[in-house]
Amino acid sequence: MKEPITKSNYKEYVFEVSPKSSHLKNLFWAFTVGGTICAIGQGFIELYKYLGVEAELASALASATLVVITALLTGVGVYDKLGRFAGAGSTIPITGFSNAVVSPALEFRSEGYIYGLGAKMFLIAGPVIVNGVFFSVFIALLVMLFGG
């Protein structure tokens, strides 16, 4: 008979029943998928430059293109499967941000456009945006006050 779970043996029990993961395999796929996403982004930059767009604008267009493609892939359920497979490799590039905005919106769309889609869209990405804007303004004020 198995002994009952107590505070003292709980960690051992969790370790026993938790699925084991291969860190090297996870690192490999995260690096491969993340690198592929970045290479695709660079491909868009080169395409836009080839079409005559200035380099700075080509970078912005490439980012926007990746965001739109990711939003579409999230909408049809493909990007979430990629995320489960690739882990951080799919969340670190800008595509992860797009997925973080679209996923909650899709999940709560049945609650309507205002309270579902609109309210939940920035559930995950909202704090990132708020902190990004706050620290950008803070650093800009420091530069303005102390020169730079």
C-alpha positions in Angstrom: 0.0 0.0 0.0 1.2 3.5 -0.9 1.9 5.9 1.9 -0.4 9.0 2.0 0.9 12.2 0.6 2.1 14.6 3.2 3.9 17.9 3.2 7.2 16.2 3.6 6.9 13.8 0.6 4.8 16.0 -1.7 7.9 17.2 -3.7 9.0 13.6 -4.3 5.5 12.7 -5.5 5.3 15.7 -7.9 8.7 14.8 -9.3 7.5 11.2 -9.8 4.3 12.0 -11.7 5.5 15.1 -13.6 6.3 14.5 -17.3 10.0 14.5 -18.0 11.3 16.9 -20.7 14.5 16.9 -22.6 16.1 20.3 -22.1 18.5 19.9 -25.0 15.6 19.0 -27.4 13.6 21.9 -26.2 16.5 24.3 -26.6 17.1 23.0 -30.1 13.6 23.5 -31.3 13.2 26.9 -29.6 16.4 28.0 -31.3 15.5 26.5 -34.7 11.9 27.9 -34.7 12.9 31.3 -33.3 15.7 31.5 -35.8 13.5 30.5 -38.7 10.9 33.2 -37.7 13.7 35.8 -37.6 15.1 34.6 -40.9 11.6 34.9 -42.4 11.4 38.5 -41.0 14.8 39.3 -42.6 13.5 37.8 -45.8 10.6 40.3 -45.7 13.0 43.2 -45.0 15.1 42.2 -48.1 12.0 41.8 -50.2 10.7 45.3 -49.3 14.1 46.8 -49.9 14.2 45.0 -53.3 10.9 46.6 -54.0 12.4 50.1 -53.4 11.4 50.7 -49.8 13.9 52.5 -47.6 15.7 50.2 -45.0 14.1 51.7 -41.9 10.6 51.5 -43.4 11.3 48.0 -44.7 12.0 46.9 -41.2 8.8 48.3 -39.9 6.8 46.7 -42.7 8.5 43.4 -42.1 7.5 43.5 -38.4 3.9 44.5 -39.4 3.8 41.6 -41.9 4.9 39.1 -39.3 2.3 40.4 -36.8 -0.5 40.1 -39.4 0.6 36.6 -40.5 0.8 35.5 -36.9 -2.6 36.9 -36.1 -4.1 35.0 -39.0 -2.2 31.8 -38.0 -3.4 32.2 -34.5 -7.0 32.7 -35.7 -6.9 29.3 -37.5 -5.2 27.5 -34.7 -1.8 26.9 -36.3 0.4 29.2 -34.3 -0.8 27.7 -31.0 0.4 24.3 -32.2 3.7 25.8 -33.2 4.0 27.4 -29.7 3.4 24.1 -27.9 6.1 22.5 -30.1 8.7 25.4 -30.1 8.2 26.9 -26.7 10.1 30.2 -26.3 11.2 30.0 -29.9 7.7 31.1 -30.9 7.1 33.6 -28.1 10.3 35.7 -28.0 10.1 37.2 -31.6 7.5 39.9 -32.3 5.2 37.0 -33.4 4.7 36.0 -29.8 3.4 39.5 -29.1 0.8 39.2 -31.9 -0.2 35.7 -30.6 -0.5 37.1 -27.0 -3.0 39.8 -28.3 -5.1 37.6 -30.6 -5.4 34.5 -28.4 -7.4 36.0 -25.5 -9.5 38.0 -28.0 -10.5 34.8 -29.7 -11.1 33.0 -26.4 -13.6 35.6 -25.2 -15.2 36.6 -28.5 -18.4 34.9 -27.6 -18.9 37.6 -24.9 -19.3 40.3 -27.6 -17.1 42.9 -29.3 -16.8 45.2 -26.3 -16.7 43.1 -23.2 -15.2 40.0 -24.9 -13.0 40.9 -27.9 -12.2 44.5 -26.9 -11.7 44.0 -23.2 -9.7 40.7 -23.3 -7.5 41.6 -26.3 -4.8 43.2 -24.2 -5.2 40.9 -21.2 -1.7 39.5 -21.6 -0.1 42.1 -23.8 -1.5 45.1 -21.9 1.0 45.1 -19.1 3.8 44.9 -21.7 2.5 47.9 -23.5 1.9 49.9 -20.3 5.4 49.2 -19.0 7.0 49.8 -22.3 5.3 53.2 -22.7 6.0 54.2 -19.0 9.7 53.3 -19.2 10.1 55.0 -22.6 8.7 58.2 -21.2 10.8 57.9 -18.1 14.0 57.4 -20.0 13.1 60.2 -22.4 12.6 62.5 -19.4 16.0 61.5 -18.0 17.7 62.2 -21.3 15.9 65.5 -21.6 16.9 66.6 -18.0 20.5 65.3 -17.9 21.4 65.4 -21.6 22.5 62.5 -23.6 
